[in-house]
Amino acid sequence: MSKAYGAAGMAWPKRMTFIIDPKGKIEKIYEKVNVNTHAEKILDDLLAKK
């Protein structure tokens, strides 16, 4: 699956997040993840869509 989403790394998968809508369409890709702020960023983006 990591290869299909472009997240395959040399030894292990890259740390990436995908927002996927109910129809299965990728709406947003977060390629750079800061573990200290990432959850808040995702929540802000999701809440802004409503």
CORLIN-V248974 format. One record per residue. N is the residue number from 1. RES is the residue in three letters. OMEGA is omega in whole degrees, -180 to 180 (999 if undefined). Layout:
<<N;RES;OMEGA> <N;RES;OMEGA>>
This chain:
<<1;MET;-179> <2;SER;176> <3;LYS;-179> <4;ALA;-178> <5;TYR;179> <6;GLY;-177> <7;ALA;-179> <8;ALA;177> <9;GLY;-179> <10;MET;-178> <11;ALA;180> <12;TRP;-178> <13;PRO;175> <14;LYS;177> <15;ARG;-179> <16;MET;177> <17;THR;179> <18;PHE;172> <19;ILE;-176> <20;ILE;-178> <21;ASP;-178> <22;PRO;179> <23;LYS;179> <24;GLY;180> <25;LYS;177> <26;ILE;-179> <27;GLU;-179> <28;LYS;177> <29;ILE;174> <30;TYR;-177> <31;GLU;178> <32;LYS;-175> <33;VAL;172> <34;ASN;-174> <35;VAL;-179> <36;ASN;-175> <37;THR;-171> <38;HIS;-179> <39;ALA;179> <40;GLU;179> <41;LYS;179> <42;ILE;180> <43;LEU;178> <44;ASP;-180> <45;ASP;-180> <46;LEU;180> <47;LEU;178> <48;ALA;-179> <49;LYS;-175> <50;LYS;999>>
